[in-house]
Amino acid sequence: MRTAAGLAGLPLAIYLAQLVLNAAWTPIFFGLHRPDLAFIAIVLLWLLIVATIAAFHPVNAAAAWLLLPYLAWVTFAVSYGSLADTCCGLVTATYCAFYGLVG
């Protein structure tokens, strides 16, 4: 039988992947001024957070539960960027104007 430490390899790899994607979002959006790619990155980030929660739950349920506020925040960010009027491809005109991405 595998120990909890032995089961943690995959959850930690998924966690690392979502950390890397989280760190990449800011340079994509603000540095490259590519809200279209940033939107794709944040949707992938959301999926990785869900995968991280699912992977951590059997190993450490508390660790999984502690990621729920993070998931809620990213859910808000995705919905904010995708539900209103569009500019720059996939984010709202107000958001783009605020960050100087248009005109």
N, C-alpha and C positions, 0 to 999 in steps of 0.2 A: 504494500500500500504506500502511496506517495504521501509525503508530509505536506503541510501547508506551504512550507518554503519551496518545495518542489513544484507545487501548483502555481506559484506566483510568476513564473517565467513569462507566459503568454500575457497575463494581465499587465505586467510591467512593460512589456514590449508595446502593447496597445497604448498604454499611458504615455510612454515616451513618444510615440507617433503623434498623439494628440497635442503633446507639449510642443513638439517641433512645428506642427501646423499652426498652433496658436501663436507661436513666436513669428511665424512667417506672415501672418495676416497683416500686421501693421506695416511692414515694408511694402507689401503688395498694394495695399490700399493707399497709404500716404506717400510712400516713396515712389512707386511706379505709377500712381494715379490710375490704377486699374480696378475700379469697383466691380467690374464684371468677373475678373479672376478672384477678387476678394470674396465675392458672393459665393462662388464655387468653393473656395477654401473654407468659408465659414459653414457651409452646408456639410462638407466633408468632416469638418471639425465636430459638428453636432453628431454626426453618425459615429465618429470615433469616441466621443464622450459616452454615448449610449452603449457602445461596445465595451468601453472601459468599465462602466457600471456593471454590465452583465458579467464580464470576466472576473471582476473583483468580488462580486457577491458570494460565490462559493468559498473564496479564500478568506475574506474579511468583510462581513456584511456592513460593519460601521464605515469602512472605507468607501464602500459603494454608496451608502446613504449620504455621506458627506460630499459626494459629487453632485447631488441633486440641485443645490442652489446654483452651481456652475452651469449645469444643463439648463436651468430656468433662465439664467442670464443670456446664454447663447441663443436660446429659443426666442427670447425677446429681440435680440439683435437681428436674427434672421427674419423674424416677422416684420420688424420695423423697416428693414431694407427691402422687403418684397411685397408688402401689401398696399403701399401708397402709390402715388403717381411716379412714373419712372423717368429717370434721366441717366445719362452715363450707362445705358444698358439696363441695369438691374436695381439701382437704388433710387431713393426718392430725390426729387428736385431740391427740396429743402435741405436734405442731408448733403447733397453735392454742393449746393450753393454755400452752405455753412462752412464746408471745408475747402472752398475755393476750387472746386473741380469743374466748374462751368463758367463760361463767359466772363 
